[in-house]
Amino acid sequence: MKQQRLPKDFLWGGAVAAHQVEGGWDQGGKGPSIADVLSGGAHGVDRVMTDGVLDGYRYPNHQAVDFYGRYKQDIALFAEMGFKCFRTSIAWTRIFPLGDEPEPNEAGLQFYDDLFDELLKHGIQPVITLSHFEMPYHLVKAYGGWKNRQVVEFFVRFSEVVMRRYRHKVKYWMTFNEINNQSNYQYPLFGYCCSGVDYTREENPEQALYQVLHHQFVASAQVVKLGHQINPEFKIGCMLACVPFYPYSCKPDDVMYAVEAMHQRYLYTDVQVRGYYPSYLLRDWERKGLQIEMQPQDAQILREGCTDYIGFSYYMSNALQADAASNSDGMFGFPGNVANPHVKASDWGWQIDPVGLRYSLNVLYERYQKPLFIVENGFGAFDKVEADGQINDDYRIDYLRAHIEEMKKAVIEDGVDLIGYTPWGCIDCVSFTTGEYGKRYGFIYVDKHDDGTGSLARSRKKSFDWYRNVIASNGEQL
Ligand code: P53
């Protein structure tokens, strides 16, 4: 019979990251992470990476939305929406406050035990990212971040400790969140958050980037192999920020330019899913004279640590015009990245393109034939609380509905193997790129504002009931 519906066990849920929701930045023995030294910014105002926690700066991640103190209440709301899963990350600095200690911090381990128990009690399975822009600040100061091969060992140690501890509580894992963001190395924030490296300060940024990546690929592969030994049932994925590049036109140069640009997305999954470096990248290194230090066993480590699935975020697509590529000020710093006249954009300039989600699901599935997991999707917007307390976020419902419709086509019509869907920021949280509270994604509103005011009280937006119904009908009622 023709499959007309999403699979029964489809994992509906929501996603966040530890540093964007937890707060409690110095509680329970936690050490400072790179997110704790990032100031708040705004659209067009960069976040500053300060040298330690300094007076005169606002650090929104220190308090975030106090998920650390309020997770029981929040999980009850997720359960009310019918979540089957909840994606968050484990803050490395709760487990290893400095990053290079031989022994973990028991209070940090206990926190995630309690958090996962609370989720499981409500029938919600945790989906866990091991590294989501929150490495220990000490590893940046003392080791130079991921440029240093020693960090591989520290990360594998951290991962091993948590995978063993939670082996009966967590099945789905991901290694590095949006590992490809650092391809955008012109923007210090991206390299800093992925790897603790500001590539703009490197003599040869690309050399530094690929050295870092090699370390992360090796670390990721080691963790995948180790995880399968700890529990053969584990599913361990990579995580890609899937912002597809379209050719702006059918002009062959535009088409080819988009193919070349997509290498900056695929190179990450090519290595993590297939287990070896793709030819186009090796040629690129050769052409540019880049020498990446590798150890003799690395090729085998990569081959033995292929991921089980591909987690990815999808918010927008971009369009490339080859003729405009000499203008280095393309959108998001990408040469030739021009506005797509066929789509609208959010208040932060992110172009809204639901069909791009079906496109992404298709190209990734065709290329790898591995299960996919949409672990982020959503609409960052200013919300207005009406006099009666209602938040009528129809724009968010429209965005999500349109994307779920395209996701269903990919599964039902195209046969893509999709594990689940976890919209980003299911509870309002601190924006990553701007550090704002005002850029909201949630079904759950948090009363907290960029001027520091707000009670942190939670309330249900209009989208809350809508999403509950989507889950209850397994995506039939949109
Ligand atoms: P904020 C770019 C493109 C797609 C996703 O972002 C991106 C980015 C920025 O790196 O990041 C992810 O909060 C990231 C989350 C982040 C979310 O998108 O800036 O994994 O941590 O919060 C939304 O609106």
Residues whose N, C-alpha, C, O or C-beta is under 5 A from the ligand:
A	BS01	P53	E178 N181 A241 S313 Y315 G380 V430 S431 F432 T433 T434
